[in-house]
Structure formats: structure tokens, C-alpha cells
Amino acid sequence: DIAIRIYRGIFLFVLVTFLLAVNTWGWRKAGVNHVLIFELDPRDHLSYQHLLEVGVFFLTFSLILTTICSFKSF
């Protein structure tokens, strides 16, 4: 319970990144050109695979950090 209150910012970032990846995947599957709609530079935007990688990286990092902090007594 305490760990959730402490690390909810990291978990929120992971959730938003994951949902953005799912949204981008849905747009691509439906044929929506989100790069043109949001006026993104086509050379510098992230695909849904890269967004999922970022989300999984931060999820792993936050779980490791939570585990380490839960075993230490402060």
C-alpha cells in the first residue's frame, strides 16, 4: 500500500505510455495517418513497438526499484 502511494507517478507514466502504444497500434491498423494529423516529423517519431519498449523498460525499472526498497528497512 505504501509502495503504491510512493511510486504511483512512475506507474502512471508506464500506464500512459502503454495506452499510447495501444492507441498508436489501433490507428495504424485502422489506416489513420497519425504522423500527418499531429504534424510529427516522420524521421523522429516513435512507432508503437518503440513505445511498448519504453513502457516495459520503465515498468521493469519501477518493479525492481519497488522490490529493492521494500526489502530495505528505512
C-alpha positions as CSV (number, residue, x, y, z in Angstrom):
1,D,0.0,0.0,0.0
2,I,2.8,2.4,0.8
3,A,4.8,1.4,-2.2
4,I,1.8,2.2,-4.5
5,R,1.5,5.7,-3.0
6,I,5.2,6.3,-3.3
7,Y,5.6,5.0,-6.9
8,R,2.2,5.9,-8.4
9,G,3.9,8.6,-10.5
10,I,6.1,6.0,-12.2
11,F,3.2,3.6,-12.6
12,L,1.1,6.4,-14.1
13,F,3.8,7.1,-16.7
14,V,4.0,3.4,-17.5
15,L,0.3,3.2,-17.9
16,V,0.1,6.3,-20.2
17,T,3.0,5.1,-22.3
18,F,1.4,1.6,-22.7
19,L,-2.0,3.1,-23.6
20,L,-0.4,5.5,-26.1
21,A,1.3,2.5,-27.7
22,V,-2.1,0.6,-27.9
23,N,-3.7,3.7,-29.4
24,T,-1.0,4.2,-32.0
25,W,-1.3,0.5,-32.9
26,G,-5.0,0.9,-33.3
27,W,-4.5,4.0,-35.5
28,R,-2.0,2.1,-37.7
29,K,-4.3,-0.9,-38.0
30,A,-7.3,1.3,-39.0
31,G,-5.1,3.2,-41.6
32,V,-5.1,6.5,-39.8
33,N,-2.0,8.6,-40.6
34,H,-1.3,10.0,-37.2
35,V,2.1,11.4,-38.2
36,L,0.3,13.7,-40.7
37,I,-2.6,14.6,-38.3
38,F,-0.3,15.6,-35.4
39,E,2.3,17.1,-37.8
40,L,5.1,14.9,-36.4
41,D,8.4,14.8,-38.1
42,P,8.4,11.4,-39.9
43,R,12.0,10.9,-39.2
44,D,11.8,11.4,-35.4
45,H,8.5,9.9,-34.2
46,L,8.2,6.6,-32.3
47,S,6.3,3.6,-33.6
48,Y,4.1,1.6,-31.3
49,Q,6.8,-1.0,-30.9
50,H,9.2,1.6,-29.5
51,L,6.5,3.0,-27.2
52,L,5.9,-0.5,-25.9
53,E,9.7,-1.0,-25.3
54,V,9.8,2.3,-23.3
55,G,6.8,1.2,-21.3
56,V,8.2,-2.2,-20.5
57,F,11.6,-0.7,-19.6
58,F,10.0,1.7,-17.1
59,L,7.7,-1.0,-15.7
60,T,10.7,-3.3,-15.1
61,F,12.7,-0.4,-13.6
62,S,9.9,0.6,-11.3
63,L,9.3,-3.0,-10.2
64,I,13.0,-3.5,-9.4
65,L,13.1,-0.2,-7.5
66,T,9.9,-1.2,-5.5
67,T,11.4,-4.6,-4.7
68,I,14.7,-3.2,-3.5
69,C,13.0,-0.5,-1.4
70,S,10.6,-3.0,0.2
71,F,13.4,-5.2,1.4
72,K,15.4,-2.3,2.9
73,S,14.3,-1.0,6.3
74,F,14.4,2.7,6.5
